[in-house]
Amino acid sequence: MEERFSFESGMAELEEIVSALEKGEMSLDDSFTAYQKGVKLYSRLKALLDEGDRKIIELTSQGEKLLQGEEEND
């Protein structure tokens, strides 16, 4: 069974990959593999952030509509 992907675990893994790449101790092939994995993680993390932004915009919009309705009732 696949574990649920979280932003925090993805960021931790991406930070490990970046750190390993910055050390420069991996072979060229391993570096390419790590880079590819990092790009995939970045895409997944960006998708999570984009979804979070969408939810915030939606909730903010709903809240503004509620507040406008309350102002009209006053």
Residue, then its C-alpha position, 0 to 999 in steps of 0.5 A: m500500500e502506497e503511503r500518502f505523499s505529504f508536502e513536508s516529507g517531499m520537501a525533506e526528500l528534495e532537500e536531501i537530494v539537493s544536498a547530495l548533489e551540492k556535495g558533488e560526490m556522486s557519479l555522473d549517472d547517479s547525479f542524473t538519476a537524483y536530478q530527475k527524481g528531484v524534478k519529479l518531486y518539485s512537480r509534485l510539491k508545486a502541484l500541492l502548493d497550487e492546490g493549496d492556493r486554489k483552496i485559499i482563494e476559494l475560501t477567501s472568496q466564500g468568506e468575502k461573500l458571507l461578509q458582504g451578505e452580513e453588511e447588506n443585512d445590517 
